[in-house]
Each structure stands twice: as C-alpha cells, then as structure tokens.
Amino acid sequence: MSQSKRDIGDALEARVLAKLGPGFHSTGNSGATYQDGDIRHRRLVIECKVKNSTKGFAAPIKELKHLWKQADLQGKDWLYIEKNADGKTMVLMDFDTFLEMTYEWRQPKDPHEEA
C-alpha cells in the first residue's frame, strides 16, 4: 500500500522535528490553515516540502513568497526544507540568517585550542 502525500509530508516533518529537538513544535493543521509554517520556533518559521523531482531542488516562488510573508508578519526568520525523490534533504534560507547562525564557526581559532 502506498503512502498518501500527507503521510509522506508528515514523515518529513516528524524527521525534521526529531533532529531539531526541544524548542521546535509541529504546527497543528498547518496544511489547512497555511499560516505558521509546518514547524514553529520562537525565532523561525519552517516550511517542509516533499517533491517528486530527481532533477535537483526548486522551491516554487509562490511557496517562498508565502513563507516570507508569514515570517515577516511574525518578526521571525524562515527556513524552507525540501526533500526530493532521491531522498536528499536540503535547506534554503536567507543568507544573512545563515551568517548569523554560523558566526561562531567563522571566528579565528585560538592557536592554543585543539582542532
């Protein structure tokens, strides 16, 4: 028996939630209301999508514009997580948000610190 599109999407959301851990919560009925993204966090609006394509990743501009609007209305940053038919999962995010999140990684290493 094949899974429904909803079941496949729910499985991705559950996997993402498990990996992200505490502080991240599933948005109830997000597919019907399409208001808060699929996953909530105090600083992020996260949308998860499963696509049939094996030709790479392509976030439809309509989905992105809606996500950007929701994030802006809530004063939060956004993440778009997409899993393709090859089973690869990618994250699309604003470059400035990426820079903020990786600030510590980009700092010069203490020469006395072990690698």
C-alpha positions in Angstrom: 0.0 0.0 0.0 1.4 3.4 -1.0 1.6 6.3 1.4 -0.5 9.4 0.8 1.1 12.7 0.0 0.0 13.9 3.5 1.7 10.8 5.2 4.9 11.5 3.2 4.9 15.1 4.3 4.1 14.2 7.9 7.0 11.8 7.9 9.4 14.6 6.8 8.1 17.0 9.4 8.5 14.3 12.1 12.1 13.6 11.0 12.9 17.3 11.0 11.4 17.9 14.4 13.3 14.9 15.8 16.6 16.3 14.5 15.9 19.9 15.7 14.9 18.9 19.2 13.4 21.0 22.0 12.0 24.4 21.2 10.6 23.3 17.9 7.0 22.3 17.6 4.7 21.0 14.9 2.1 23.4 13.7 -1.3 21.8 14.1 -3.4 21.7 10.9 -0.7 23.7 9.0 -1.7 22.3 5.7 -5.3 23.5 6.1 -4.5 26.9 7.6 -1.1 27.5 5.9 -0.4 30.3 8.4 2.5 29.5 10.6 4.6 27.1 8.5 4.9 23.4 9.3 7.2 23.8 12.3 7.2 26.6 14.9 10.1 28.1 16.9 10.4 31.3 18.8 12.7 32.7 16.0 11.8 30.7 12.9 9.0 29.8 10.6 9.8 26.5 8.9 8.1 25.0 5.8 8.8 21.4 4.9 8.0 20.1 1.4 8.5 16.7 -0.4 8.9 16.9 -4.2 8.7 14.2 -6.8 11.7 15.6 -8.8 15.0 13.8 -9.1 16.4 16.8 -11.1 17.5 18.8 -8.1 15.8 21.3 -5.9 13.4 24.1 -6.8 11.4 26.0 -4.3 8.4 27.5 -6.1 8.3 31.3 -5.8 4.7 31.2 -4.7 5.6 29.0 -1.7 8.6 31.1 -0.9 6.7 34.4 -1.0 4.0 33.0 1.3 6.7 31.8 3.7 8.5 35.2 3.6 5.2 36.9 4.3 4.5 34.7 7.3 8.0 35.2 8.7 7.7 38.9 8.2 4.3 39.1 9.9 5.7 37.2 12.9 9.0 39.0 13.0 10.9 35.7 12.5 13.5 34.3 10.2 12.5 31.5 7.8 13.7 28.1 6.6 12.4 26.1 3.6 13.3 22.4 3.9 12.8 20.2 0.8 13.2 16.5 0.3 13.4 15.3 -3.3 12.6 11.9 -4.9 16.3 10.9 -4.5 15.8 11.1 -0.7 18.1 14.2 -0.4 17.0 16.9 2.0 18.1 20.5 1.5 17.6 23.7 3.4 17.0 27.1 1.8 17.4 30.1 4.0 18.2 33.8 3.9 22.0 34.4 3.6 22.1 36.9 6.4 20.3 34.4 8.7 22.9 31.8 7.7 25.7 34.2 8.6 24.2 34.9 12.0 23.8 31.2 12.7 27.3 30.4 11.7 29.0 33.3 13.4 31.0 31.2 15.8 32.3 28.9 13.0 33.7 31.9 11.2 35.7 33.3 14.1 39.5 32.8 14.1 40.6 29.8 16.1 42.6 30.2 19.3 46.1 28.8 18.4 46.1 27.1 21.8 42.9 25.3 21.2 42.9 21.7 19.8 41.5 21.2 16.4 
